[in-house]
Amino acid sequence: MGVLPKKLKRVTIGWMINLPGPCRLYWNYIFSLVTLVRAFGGLIMFILASSLISGCVATQTPPVPTQVSTLVPYQTRTLLVFPTMTVSPSPTAVFTPTPVIYQVVANDTLSSIAKRFGISVDDLLAANPKVIPQDLALGQSLVIPPAMVDGNGVALSTPVPLQPGPAFCRPSGTGTTCIVPISNPYPRPLENIRLMVDLLDQQGQTVESLEAILPLNVLPAGAALPAVVYFKTGVTDARIQSRVLTAMLMNAGDQRYLRTEVRNLLTSIRWDGLSAQVQGQVSLAGDQKPASSIWLVAVCYDSQGRMTGSRRWEWSGSLQPGASQPFLLSVYSLETAIERVEIWVEARP
């Protein structure tokens, strides 16, 4: 009973070597205890210790290897900060008035031309610095600045868009005459209307271009007047392209033009319909200033409502308020028969 048998001791030591680390530690304590108490039944104690060691070994869970994750790099979204766009207010469109080109006719003077267009002689000379007042020539071109402001600095007119109507063209002599109707859709009169008229060939190429103006300075509200051009190129099937260059909307209360009325109008159309004679009286309203000039335009229409001809009648002198001035003129159609004739009048103090 003193010590363990040698054979049992060898087996025990060999088994101990194969034990896990913590169990070998327990076994050392137990083996020492067995040695001390061998007198009290060492073999029985050894058996009990072996049972404990077996339980220890059974309760040990073998370590499970941890799976190592493989890191896969990927691109992340990067926050982009854009500066806020500041929207500046759009500038208000400013219309630049385009001057009118006027050709001098017989008996014209700078004073009469300036008066006709409602501008001062100084403004007319400023627009034409090379012009000699005492040496005007027939057909000489003068730049007429628009009468935009009156003597008190008040605006007289405002630029507005305007669309020409379809042209009516017919051969005339060796060239081509075209009538382009211009209608006023605005509630107030228009003035200083100027347009460009292009004559095109069959391929749409420009053959000839001409500027045109209306026969009156003022186009009344709701009225229509013709712009007549004569191309030197003679064509049988003219193709026309036209566009308005300037059109000014007159302000209410403009007193540059006088109020008139046509009375006793009589229109006589010739038997073939190609001409008409118009006569009557232009009466000046009693509350107006005396008139120094009167322009009257007769416009003829065919059965299809097309403008087929026009003619202007002019008078100058002194017409007192409430008085009347008689007129008589003939108007001719380019080709088709005249159905009716309209009369428009412009008087200036």
Buried (B, 14 or more C-beta within 10 A) or exposed (E): EEEBEEEEEEEBEEEBEEBEEEBBEBBEEBBEBBEEEBEEEBEEBBEEBBEEBEEBBEEEEEEEEEEEEEEEEEEEEEEEEEEEEEEEEEEEEEEEBBBBEBEBEEEBEBEBBBBBBBBBBEBBBEBBEEBEEEEBEEEBEBBBBBBBEBEEEEEBBBBBEBEBBEBBBBBBEEBBBBBBBBBBEBEBBBBBBBBBBBBBEEEEEEBBEBEBBBBBBBBBEEBBBBBBBEBEEEBEEBBBBBEBBBBBBBBEEBEBBBBBEBEEEEBEBBEEBBBBBBBBBBBBBEEBBBBBBBBBBBBBBBEEEBBBBBBBBEBBEEBEBEBBBEBEBBBBBBBBBBBEBBBBBBBBB
